[in-house]
Amino acid sequence: MHHEPITVADVEVIPLCDGSGPMGPSLRRPLPELFPGAAPEDWAGTPDPEWVLHFHCYLLRDRRGRTVLVDTGIGGLDSPAASWAPVPGSLTGELAAAGVAPADIDVVVLTHLHSDHASGATDGVAPAFPGARYVLQRAEVDWVTGPVRDYVLTPLADHLDVVDGDAEVLPGIRVRHTPGHTPGHQVVRVGPLTLTGDLILHPVQLRNPRITYRYDTDPTQAAATRATLLDELRGSPGATVATAHFPIPFTPLS
């Protein structure tokens, strides 16, 4: 593990680094093209024009020892992310370093079904976490097509826990529907901590949440959802976000 865990609301939150690197050539663009609408001043303090992504998943462990894995990373050499992400991911090794085997995971929350967040959920044939229920928004299940549906969703058919909107995963751990990046994108809330998936992709969107992202399904809705959530969080004591692609997993908002 590259970063220390934190404990919030009696839940240990362990960041897991599945990999890091720039986007592959098929998706790579200069930062201003990836985040259209940003003004030059929005990029102040951003020295490198190439975006190097860190692919973070998170392990949540409550005081009874129950475990929730938030996102499953980029997967193996044959995963849907292999065309553009630094596969194979190191999620299994990161879990082992935390003392957790795949069979120990009770719940998997997939924030959404983009390949860099969901490919490690299966090996293309069977669930990678056989004892877990996999929590997804119904809007995401209805939306996804193509290789991710075949590689991820089809093998999970008997393990899915499909929810509509906000729902409790375990006591004190909730998902919130935050559409825009994808129709069924969801974040995870634990006390003052919000695990944001791809609701916030780059630190520039903390400075200006209205900045859109090239690969949002609905950029306008994503920006509005992000602005609303950040407004709420910034009014809450101790609010912190745990992001998927920042170099550092935890970012305090106050």
C-alpha positions as CSV (number, residue, x, y, z in Angstrom):
1,M,0.0,0.0,0.0
2,H,1.4,3.4,-1.0
3,H,-0.8,5.5,1.3
4,E,-1.8,5.3,4.9
5,P,-5.4,4.4,5.8
6,I,-7.7,6.7,7.7
7,T,-10.6,5.9,10.0
8,V,-13.9,7.7,9.8
9,A,-17.2,6.9,11.6
10,D,-15.6,3.6,12.9
11,V,-14.8,2.5,9.4
12,E,-11.2,2.0,8.3
13,V,-10.7,3.3,4.8
14,I,-7.6,1.8,3.0
15,P,-6.5,3.3,-0.4
16,L,-5.4,0.7,-2.9
17,C,-3.2,1.8,-5.8
18,D,-4.1,-0.4,-8.8
19,G,-1.6,1.4,-11.1
20,S,-0.6,4.7,-12.5
21,G,0.3,6.2,-15.9
22,P,-1.0,8.3,-18.8
23,M,-3.9,7.4,-20.9
24,G,-3.1,5.3,-23.9
25,P,-2.9,6.9,-27.4
26,S,-6.5,6.2,-28.3
27,L,-7.7,8.5,-25.4
28,R,-4.8,10.8,-24.8
29,R,-5.3,14.5,-25.2
30,P,-3.8,17.7,-23.8
31,L,-5.4,18.7,-20.5
32,P,-7.2,21.7,-22.0
33,E,-8.9,19.4,-24.5
34,L,-9.8,16.8,-21.9
35,F,-11.3,19.5,-19.7
36,P,-12.9,22.0,-22.1
37,G,-14.1,25.3,-20.7
38,A,-11.3,25.7,-18.2
39,A,-9.7,29.1,-18.3
40,P,-5.9,29.5,-18.4
41,E,-5.9,30.6,-14.7
42,D,-7.7,27.3,-13.8
43,W,-4.4,25.5,-14.8
44,A,-2.2,27.6,-12.5
45,G,0.1,25.3,-10.6
46,T,-0.4,22.4,-13.0
47,P,3.1,22.1,-14.4
48,D,2.8,19.0,-16.6
49,P,0.5,19.2,-19.7
50,E,0.2,15.4,-19.8
51,W,-2.2,13.9,-17.3
52,V,-0.8,11.0,-15.4
53,L,-3.7,9.1,-13.8
54,H,-3.5,7.2,-10.5
55,F,-6.0,4.3,-10.4
56,H,-7.3,4.1,-6.8
57,C,-9.7,1.6,-5.4
58,Y,-10.7,1.7,-1.7
59,L,-11.2,-1.0,1.0
60,L,-13.6,-0.2,3.7
61,R,-13.6,-2.3,6.9
62,D,-16.1,-1.7,9.7
63,R,-15.6,-2.5,13.3
64,R,-17.3,-5.9,12.9
65,G,-14.7,-6.8,10.2
66,R,-17.1,-6.6,7.3
67,T,-15.5,-5.4,4.1
68,V,-16.6,-3.2,1.2
69,L,-14.4,-2.8,-1.9
70,V,-15.1,0.4,-3.8
71,D,-14.2,-0.1,-7.5
72,T,-12.1,-2.9,-8.8
73,G,-9.6,-1.1,-11.1
74,I,-8.2,-1.9,-14.5
75,G,-8.0,-5.7,-14.4
76,G,-5.8,-8.1,-16.3
77,L,-4.1,-8.2,-19.6
78,D,-7.3,-9.2,-21.4
79,S,-9.6,-6.7,-19.7
80,P,-11.6,-4.0,-21.5
81,A,-9.2,-1.4,-20.1
82,A,-6.1,-3.0,-21.7
83,S,-6.3,-0.8,-24.8
84,W,-5.5,2.3,-22.9
85,A,-4.6,1.7,-19.2
86,P,-1.5,0.3,-17.6
87,V,-2.6,-3.3,-17.2
88,P,-2.3,-5.6,-15.4
89,G,-3.5,-3.9,-12.2
90,S,-2.1,-4.6,-8.8
91,L,-5.4,-4.8,-6.9
92,T,-5.0,-8.4,-5.7
93,G,-1.5,-7.6,-4.3
94,E,-2.8,-4.4,-2.6
95,L,-5.6,-6.4,-0.9
96,A,-3.1,-9.0,0.2
97,A,-0.9,-6.3,1.8
98,A,-4.0,-5.2,3.7
99,G,-4.5,-8.8,4.9
100,V,-7.6,-9.5,2.7
101,A,-8.1,-12.2,0.2
102,P,-10.7,-12.0,-2.6
103,A,-13.0,-14.4,-0.8
104,D,-13.1,-12.1,2.2
105,I,-14.8,-9.2,0.4
106,D,-18.5,-8.9,1.5
107,V,-19.6,-6.1,-0.8
108,V,-18.3,-4.6,-4.0
109,V,-19.5,-1.1,-4.9
110,L,-18.8,-0.2,-8.5
111,T,-19.1,3.6,-8.8
112,H,-19.7,3.1,-12.5
113,L,-19.0,0.7,-15.4
114,H,-16.1,2.4,-17.2
115,S,-13.3,-0.1,-17.8
116,D,-10.8,1.5,-15.4
117,H,-13.2,1.2,-12.5
118,A,-14.9,-2.2,-13.2
119,S,-12.6,-4.5,-15.1
120,G,-11.2,-6.1,-12.0
121,A,-14.6,-7.2,-10.9
122,T,-14.3,-10.5,-12.9
123,D,-11.8,-12.5,-15.0
124,G,-14.2,-12.3,-17.9
125,V,-15.9,-15.5,-16.9
126,A,-16.6,-15.5,-13.1
127,P,-16.6,-12.9,-10.3
128,A,-13.2,-12.1,-8.9
129,F,-14.8,-11.7,-5.4
130,P,-17.0,-14.8,-5.3
131,G,-18.6,-14.1,-1.9
132,A,-19.5,-10.5,-2.5
133,R,-22.7,-8.9,-3.7
134,Y,-22.0,-6.2,-6.3
135,V,-23.9,-2.9,-5.9
136,L,-24.8,-1.0,-9.0
137,Q,-27.3,1.6,-9.9
138,R,-30.1,0.4,-12.2
139,A,-29.5,3.3,-14.6
140,E,-25.9,2.0,-15.0
141,V,-27.0,-1.6,-15.6
142,D,-29.5,-0.4,-18.2
143,W,-27.0,1.9,-19.9
144,V,-23.8,-0.2,-20.4
145,T,-23.1,-2.0,-23.7
146,G,-20.2,-3.6,-25.5
147,P,-17.1,-5.2,-24.0
148,V,-17.7,-4.0,-20.5
149,R,-21.2,-5.5,-20.4
150,D,-19.8,-8.8,-21.8
151,Y,-16.7,-8.9,-19.6
152,V,-18.1,-7.4,-16.3
153,L,-21.9,-7.4,-16.2
154,T,-22.7,-10.8,-17.7
155,P,-20.4,-12.8,-15.3
156,L,-21.9,-11.0,-12.3
157,A,-25.5,-11.8,-13.2
158,D,-26.2,-13.8,-10.0
159,H,-24.2,-11.5,-7.8
160,L,-25.8,-8.2,-8.6
161,D,-27.5,-6.0,-6.0
162,V,-29.2,-3.4,-8.2
163,V,-30.4,-0.2,-6.5
164,D,-32.4,2.8,-7.6
165,G,-31.0,6.0,-6.2
166,D,-29.5,6.4,-2.7
167,A,-29.2,3.2,-0.6
168,E,-27.4,1.8,2.5
169,V,-24.8,-0.8,1.7
170,L,-23.9,-1.6,5.3
171,P,-24.7,0.4,8.4
172,G,-23.0,3.7,8.1
173,I,-22.0,3.1,4.5
174,R,-24.2,4.5,1.8
175,V,-24.3,5.1,-1.9
176,R,-25.6,8.2,-3.6
177,H,-26.7,8.4,-7.2
178,T,-24.6,11.1,-8.9
179,P,-25.4,11.0,-12.6
180,G,-23.6,12.7,-15.4
181,H,-20.3,11.1,-15.9
182,T,-22.4,8.0,-16.7
183,P,-26.2,7.7,-16.2
184,G,-25.8,5.5,-13.1
185,H,-22.6,6.9,-11.5
186,Q,-22.7,6.7,-7.7
187,V,-20.5,7.9,-4.9
188,V,-20.0,6.3,-1.5
189,R,-20.6,8.2,1.8
190,V,-19.0,7.3,5.1
191,G,-19.5,9.9,7.8
192,P,-17.7,13.1,6.5
193,L,-15.9,11.1,3.8
194,T,-17.1,10.8,0.2
195,L,-15.5,8.4,-2.2
196,T,-16.1,10.2,-5.5
197,G,-15.4,7.8,-8.3
198,D,-15.2,9.9,-11.5
199,L,-17.4,12.7,-10.2
200,I,-14.2,14.6,-9.7
201,L,-11.4,13.6,-12.1
202,H,-8.8,16.3,-11.8
203,P,-7.9,18.8,-9.1
204,V,-8.9,21.6,-11.5
205,Q,-12.6,20.5,-10.9
206,L,-12.2,21.2,-7.2
207,R,-11.2,24.8,-8.1
208,N,-14.0,25.1,-10.6
209,P,-16.6,22.3,-10.4
210,R,-18.3,23.6,-13.6
211,I,-15.4,22.5,-15.8
212,T,-16.6,19.6,-17.9
213,Y,-14.7,16.4,-19.0
214,R,-14.4,15.2,-22.5
215,Y,-15.5,11.6,-21.7
216,D,-18.6,12.5,-19.5
217,T,-21.7,10.9,-21.0
218,D,-23.6,14.1,-20.1
219,P,-21.1,16.9,-19.3
220,T,-23.7,19.4,-18.3
221,Q,-25.4,17.1,-15.9
222,A,-22.0,15.9,-14.5
223,A,-20.9,19.5,-13.8
224,A,-24.2,20.4,-12.1
225,T,-24.1,17.2,-10.0
226,R,-20.5,17.9,-9.0
227,A,-21.2,21.5,-8.1
228,T,-24.2,20.6,-5.9
229,L,-22.3,17.9,-4.0
230,L,-19.2,20.0,-3.4
231,D,-21.4,22.9,-2.2
232,E,-23.0,20.5,0.3
233,L,-19.7,19.0,1.4
234,R,-17.9,22.3,1.9
235,G,-20.6,23.3,4.4
236,S,-19.9,20.1,6.5
237,P,-17.3,19.9,9.2
238,G,-14.4,17.6,8.3
239,A,-15.6,17.0,4.8
240,T,-13.0,15.0,2.8
241,V,-13.1,13.4,-0.7
242,A,-11.4,10.2,-1.6
243,T,-10.7,10.4,-5.4
244,A,-10.0,7.8,-8.0
245,H,-7.3,9.5,-10.1
246,F,-5.5,12.1,-8.0
247,P,-1.9,11.3,-6.9
248,I,-3.0,11.6,-3.2
249,P,-6.2,9.7,-2.3
250,F,-7.6,11.9,0.4
251,T,-8.3,15.6,-0.1
252,P,-9.8,17.7,2.8
253,L,-12.3,20.3,1.6
254,S,-11.9,22.6,4.6
